[in-house]
Amino acid sequence: MRTDPSHDSPPGALPAREHLPASAAGAAVLDVVIPVYNEEQDLQPCVRRLHEHLTRTFPYAFRITIADNASTDTTPLVAAGLAAELPGVGVVRLEQKGRGRALRTVWSASKAPVLAYMDVDLSTDLNALLPLVAPLISGHSDLAIGSRLARSSRVVRGPRRELISRAYNLILRGSLKARFSDAQCGFKAIRGDVARVLLPLVEDTGWFFDTEMLVLAERAGLRIHEVPVDWVDDPDSTVHIVRTATDDLKGVWRIGRALATGSLPLDRLARPFGDDPRDRELTGVPGGLARQLVGFCVVGVLSTLFYLLLYSGFRQFCGPQSANGLALLVSAVANTAANRRLTFGVRGRGGAVRHQAQGLVVFAIGLALTSGSLAALDAAGGHPAHSTELAVLVTANLAATVLRFLLFRAWVFPDPRGPYGTDTPEGSR
């Protein structure tokens, strides 16, 4: 995926992303998969139209693979006839249904450096095919998707499907923090080298396959290119909307839980295919410092509000010192947990108890600093003014906050790659 930085990139630039090499004569650069189940009526016009379009407009050798998902009508006969008649058309027969299963099977076996798929109804205008795969051929992107929800897309479909599509993508954005705009448009492509690493991590074998693949790719830092498409709804579509939506929501829950627990080995993708933080490092500048400072400040504000709520609650049944101690203790545990996940990006449960113990030590040091400052002020001045106490407290708390951040960064959650992110182990990140 990446070339030697010293070969194509000037000093200080990001490592160049590799353009696909010129292929041998006749070797397919693109393999377009058409998954079908009982499509005896639509299959022939679809394949003929696609084959004609690629022959006329695509500047590289190509292959069209019909993935038959256990059809029970004459679809296999139609597919065999097309393969016998049209050069570059092949057929793969699967004995189990599932669009995801079909794509995984054909893409895993294909030798083409760029893999794509489209639905048999050809709802998407084929003029978007070359813009879809061009960024993958050039090395600019790792995956590409057609988007019906892009501002410049032209879409014709009923209000029910429009509502369902937009609601589903809002769910993905809200629950999985997805940034791509259209998860289920049947018009996607992926580089073959990326697919060989990514596909084994995708569990779904049905309609959720697309979404799962995109979420994992995005979380690993792979680059996803979006192409606005012209799309006309197929009124005869056989997709069962309610069952598909239910399965998709189950998939969203499964992926969300896996991401929350850190059980997905996304580091397999982050290097060499994904967004490698080492590409953006400058000599002598600690990696991620600005982001960590922002995260630490946000967590600090929320922790303070949480502390005040706890103090008010505990004050209902105990004295001020006890309420203060309990509120500080609980908020300190919550603060450590939040900084662990949000500020320093540690996922999974490994080391959580040790981090909490170290966090309490950091909390105790900060508490001693603020309490000691007040005690010293009282001993020095006898009866200091309230404004003086506040000034000392503010100064002591600022010092304690800076100290807490430095201890969190250097001791509780140290970067396993070293102070400047130059070593290779990933640790539990």
C-alpha positions in Angstrom: 0.0 0.0 0.0 2.7 2.5 0.9 6.0 3.1 -0.8 9.3 3.9 0.7 9.1 7.5 1.9 12.6 8.2 0.5 11.5 7.0 -3.0 8.5 9.2 -3.9 8.1 11.7 -1.1 10.2 14.8 -0.5 11.7 15.2 3.0 9.1 15.9 5.6 6.1 14.8 3.4 3.8 11.9 4.2 4.8 8.5 2.7 3.4 8.1 -0.8 0.5 5.8 -1.4 1.1 3.3 -4.1 -0.5 3.4 -7.5 -1.3 -0.1 -8.8 1.4 -1.3 -11.2 0.7 -1.8 -14.8 -0.7 -5.3 -15.2 0.3 -8.0 -17.6 -1.7 -8.1 -20.8 -5.0 -9.8 -20.3 -4.8 -9.8 -16.4 -8.0 -8.3 -15.0 -7.5 -5.1 -13.0 -11.2 -5.0 -11.9 -13.5 -7.9 -10.8 -17.1 -6.8 -10.6 -19.3 -9.2 -8.6 -23.1 -9.4 -9.1 -24.8 -11.4 -6.3 -28.0 -12.9 -7.4 -30.8 -15.1 -6.0 -33.6 -16.2 -8.3 -33.0 -13.4 -10.8 -33.7 -15.2 -14.0 -35.5 -12.2 -15.5 -33.0 -9.4 -14.7 -29.7 -11.2 -14.9 -29.2 -11.3 -18.6 -30.0 -7.7 -19.4 -27.9 -6.6 -16.4 -24.8 -8.5 -17.4 -25.0 -7.6 -21.0 -25.4 -3.9 -20.2 -22.6 -3.9 -17.7 -20.3 -5.9 -20.1 -21.0 -3.4 -22.9 -20.4 -0.4 -20.7 -17.0 -1.8 -19.4 -15.9 -2.8 -22.9 -16.7 0.7 -24.2 -15.5 2.9 -21.4 -13.2 1.1 -19.0 -9.4 1.5 -19.9 -8.3 -1.7 -18.1 -8.9 -5.4 -18.4 -11.9 -6.5 -16.3 -13.9 -9.5 -15.2 -17.6 -9.9 -14.3 -18.4 -12.6 -11.8 -22.0 -13.8 -11.2 -22.3 -15.0 -7.6 -25.3 -17.3 -7.5 -26.7 -17.5 -4.0 -28.4 -20.9 -4.1 -31.0 -19.9 -6.7 -33.9 -22.3 -7.2 -35.1 -21.0 -10.6 -33.3 -21.0 -13.9 -30.7 -18.4 -12.8 -27.8 -20.9 -12.9 -28.7 -21.7 -16.6 -28.9 -18.1 -17.5 -25.5 -17.4 -15.8 -23.9 -20.3 -17.5 -25.1 -19.1 -20.9 -23.7 -15.6 -20.3 -20.3 -17.0 -19.2 -20.1 -19.1 -22.3 -21.0 -16.3 -24.6 -19.3 -13.2 -23.2 -15.6 -13.0 -22.7 -14.5 -12.1 -19.1 -17.8 -13.3 -17.5 -17.6 -16.1 -14.9 -20.0 -17.8 -12.5 -19.6 -18.9 -8.9 -22.3 -21.1 -7.4 -23.0 -21.0 -3.6 -25.3 -23.5 -1.9 -26.2 -21.0 0.9 -27.9 -17.7 0.6 -26.5 -14.4 1.8 -25.1 -11.4 -0.1 -22.2 -11.0 2.4 -21.3 -14.7 2.0 -21.3 -14.3 -1.8 -19.1 -11.2 -1.7 -16.6 -12.7 0.8 -16.3 -16.0 -1.2 -15.7 -14.3 -4.6 -13.5 -11.4 -3.3 -11.4 -13.8 -1.2 -10.6 -16.0 -4.3 -10.2 -13.2 -6.8 -6.7 -12.2 -8.0 -7.8 -8.8 -9.3 -6.2 -5.9 -7.5 -9.6 -4.0 -7.4 -12.8 -5.7 -6.4 -16.3 -4.2 -6.8 -19.9 -5.2 -6.6 -23.3 -3.9 -7.7 -26.9 -5.0 -7.4 -28.5 -6.9 -10.3 -31.2 -4.3 -10.8 -28.5 -1.7 -11.8 -30.3 1.0 -10.0 -27.1 3.0 -10.0 -26.0 4.7 -13.2 -23.0 2.9 -14.6 -21.2 6.2 -15.4 -20.3 6.3 -11.7 -18.3 3.0 -12.0 -15.0 4.5 -13.2 -15.1 7.3 -10.6 -15.7 4.6 -8.0 -12.7 2.5 -8.8 -10.2 5.2 -10.0 -9.1 6.3 -6.5 -8.4 2.6 -5.7 -6.3 2.1 -8.8 -4.4 5.3 -8.1 -3.7 4.3 -4.5 -5.5 7.3 -3.1 -8.2 5.3 -1.3 -8.7 1.9 0.2 -12.5 1.5 -0.3 -15.0 3.4 -2.3 -18.8 3.6 -2.0 -21.6 5.1 -4.0 -23.7 7.5 -2.0 -27.3 8.3 -2.6 -27.3 10.8 0.3 -24.6 13.0 -1.0 -25.8 16.5 -1.8 -25.1 16.2 -5.6 -26.7 12.8 -5.9 -29.8 12.4 -8.0 -32.2 9.9 -6.5 -35.6 8.7 -7.5 -37.4 6.6 -4.8 -40.4 6.5 -2.6 -40.7 8.4 0.7 -40.7 5.1 2.8 -37.4 3.9 1.5 -36.0 7.4 1.7 -37.0 7.7 5.4 -35.7 4.2 6.3 -32.3 4.9 4.5 -31.8 8.3 6.3 -32.9 6.9 9.6 -30.5 4.0 9.4 -27.6 6.2 8.5 -28.4 8.5 11.4 -28.4 5.5 13.7 -24.9 4.5 12.5 -23.7 8.1 13.1 -25.2 8.2 16.5 -24.2 4.8 17.8 -21.1 3.8 15.9 -19.8 7.4 15.1 -19.8 6.5 11.4 -18.8 9.3 9.1 -19.6 7.7 5.7 -23.0 8.8 4.4 -24.6 5.8 2.8 -23.9 2.3 4.2 -26.2 0.2 2.0 -26.0 1.5 -1.5 -25.3 -1.6 -3.6 -22.3 0.0 -5.4 -19.0 -0.5 -3.6 -15.3 -1.3 -4.3 -12.3 -2.3 -2.3 -8.6 -2.9 -3.0 -7.7 -6.6 -3.2 -4.8 -6.3 -0.7 -7.0 -4.5 1.8 -9.8 -7.1 1.3 -7.5 -10.0 2.2 -6.9 -8.4 5.6 -10.3 -6.9 6.3 -12.7 -9.6 5.2 -11.7 -12.2 7.9 -12.8 -9.6 10.5 -16.3 -9.2 9.0 -18.7 -11.7 10.5 -22.0 -10.9 8.8 -23.1 -13.0 5.8 -26.2 -11.0 4.8 -27.2 -7.4 4.2 -25.3 -6.0 7.2 -22.0 -7.1 5.6 -21.5 -3.7 3.9 -22.1 -1.8 7.1 -19.8 -3.9 9.2 -17.0 -3.8 6.6 -17.2 0.0 6.4 -17.3 0.6 10.1 -14.3 -1.6 10.7 -12.4 0.0 7.8 -13.2 3.5 9.1 -12.2 2.7 12.7 -8.9 1.3 11.5 -8.1 4.5 9.7 -8.7 3.2 6.1 -9.6 5.9 3.6 -13.1 5.6 2.2 -13.9 7.5 -1.0 -17.5 8.5 -1.7 -19.0 9.0 -5.1 -22.3 10.8 -5.6 -24.6 8.6 -7.8 -27.7 8.8 -9.9 -30.0 6.2 -8.6 -33.5 5.0 -9.5 -35.4 2.7 -7.1 -36.4 -0.7 -8.4 -40.1 -1.1 -7.5 -39.8 -4.9 -8.0 -37.0 -5.3 -5.4 -37.3 -8.5 -3.4 -35.6 -7.1 -0.3 -37.7 -7.7 2.9 -37.4 -4.3 4.5 -38.6 -5.1 8.0 -36.4 -8.3 8.4 -33.4 -6.5 6.9 -33.8 -3.6 9.2 -34.1 -5.9 12.3 -31.0 -7.8 11.3 -29.1 -4.5 10.7 -30.0 -3.2 14.2 -28.8 -6.5 15.7 -25.5 -6.0 13.8 -25.1 -2.5 15.0 -25.5 -3.7 18.6 -22.9 -6.5 18.0 -20.3 -4.2 16.4 -20.9 -1.5 19.0 -20.3 -3.9 21.8 -17.2 -5.3 20.2 -15.8 -1.8 19.7 -16.6 -0.8 23.2 -14.8 -3.8 24.7 -11.8 -3.6 22.3 -12.2 -7.2 21.1 -11.6 -6.4 17.5 -8.0 -6.6 16.3 -8.1 -3.5 14.3 -4.3 -3.1 14.6 -4.0 -5.6 11.8 -5.5 -3.0 9.5 -4.0 0.2 11.0 -0.6 -0.9 9.7 0.3 -0.9 6.9 -3.1 -0.1 5.3 -4.7 2.4 7.7 -3.9 5.8 9.1 -0.6 5.2 10.7 0.1 8.0 13.3 3.8 7.7 12.6 3.1 9.2 9.2 2.3 12.5 10.9 4.9 12.7 13.6 7.5 15.5 13.8 10.8 14.9 15.4 10.8 16.0 19.1 7.1 16.6 19.3 5.1 14.2 21.5 2.4 12.5 19.5 -1.2 13.3 20.3 -0.5 15.9 22.9 -3.0 18.5 21.6 -5.8 15.9 21.4 -5.0 14.6 24.8 -5.1 18.1 26.4 -8.5 18.8 24.9 -9.8 15.4 26.0 -8.4 16.0 29.5 -10.0 19.4 29.8 -13.4 18.1 28.7 -13.3 15.2 31.1 -12.2 17.6 33.9 -15.2 19.8 33.3 -17.6 16.9 33.3 -16.0 15.4 36.4 -16.4 18.6 38.3 -20.1 18.7 37.5 -20.4 15.1 38.5 -18.6 15.8 41.8 -21.0 18.7 42.6 -24.0 16.4 42.0 -22.5 13.7 44.2 -21.7 16.1 47.0 -25.2 17.5 47.0 -26.6 13.9 47.2 -24.2 12.7 49.9 -24.8 15.9 51.9 -28.4 14.8 52.5 -27.3 12.1 54.9 -23.8 13.0 56.1 -21.6 15.9 57.2 -19.7 18.2 54.8 -16.3 16.5 55.3 -17.7 13.0 54.7 -19.8 14.1 51.7 -16.8 15.9 50.3 -14.6 12.8 50.7 -17.1 10.4 49.2 -17.9 12.7 46.3 -14.2 13.2 45.5 -13.5 9.5 45.7 -16.3 8.4 43.3 -15.6 11.3 40.9 -11.9 10.4 40.9 -12.7 6.8 39.9 -15.0 8.1 37.1 -12.4 10.7 36.0 -9.7 8.0 35.7 -12.1 5.7 33.7 -13.1 8.5 31.4 -9.5 9.7 30.8 -8.5 6.1 30.2 -10.9 5.7 27.3 -11.5 9.2 25.9 -8.2 11.1 26.5 -5.6 8.3 26.2 -7.5 5.9 24.0 -7.0 2.7 26.1 -9.5 0.1 25.1 -10.4 -3.2 26.7 -10.3 -4.3 30.3 -6.6 -5.1 30.5 -4.9 -3.1 33.3 -8.1 -1.3 34.4 -7.7 -2.2 38.1 -4.0 -1.0 38.0 -5.0 2.2 36.2 -7.7 2.9 38.9 -5.2 2.3 41.7 -2.6 4.6 40.1 -5.4 7.2 39.5 -6.2 7.2 43.2 -2.6 7.8 44.0 -2.6 10.8 41.5 -5.8 12.0 43.1 -4.3 11.8 46.6 -1.2 13.8 45.5 -3.5 16.5 44.1 -5.6 16.5 47.2 -2.5 16.8 49.4 -1.3 19.7 47.2 -4.5 21.7 47.6 -5.0 20.8 51.3 -1.4 21.6 52.1 -1.7 25.0 50.4 -4.6 25.9 52.6 -2.9 24.7 55.7 0.2 26.7 54.9 -1.8 29.8 54.3 -3.7 29.4 57.6 -0.4 28.9 59.5 1.2 31.9 57.9 -1.6 34.4 58.0 -3.7 33.5 61.0 -7.1 34.6 59.6 -6.6 35.2 55.8 -9.3 37.0 53.8 -11.7 34.8 51.9 -10.5 36.3 48.6 -6.9 35.2 49.5 -8.1 31.7 50.3 -9.9 31.5 46.9 -6.7 32.8 45.1 -4.6 30.2 46.8 -7.1 27.4 46.0 -7.4 28.4 42.3 -3.6 28.4 42.0 -3.2 25.1 43.9 -5.9 23.5 41.8 -4.3 24.7 38.5 -1.0 23.2 39.7 -2.7 20.0 40.8 -4.5 19.7 37.4 -1.3 20.2 35.4 0.4 17.6 37.7 -2.5 15.2 37.3 -2.3 15.4 33.5 1.5 14.9 33.5 1.2 11.9 35.8 -1.6 10.4 33.8 0.4 10.8 30.6 3.8 9.7 31.9 2.9 7.1 34.6 -0.8 5.9 34.5 -1.3 5.8 30.7 2.2 6.0 29.1 2.4 5.6 25.3 3.8 2.0 24.8 5.6 3.3 21.7 7.8 5.6 23.8 7.8 9.3 24.5 7.7 10.3 20.8 5.8 7.4 19.4 8.8 5.8 17.7 8.7 2.2 19.0 6.5 -0.4 17.4 4.5 -2.3 20.1 0.9 -1.3 20.3 0.1 -2.4 23.8 -3.5 -2.4 24.8 -4.5 0.6 22.7 
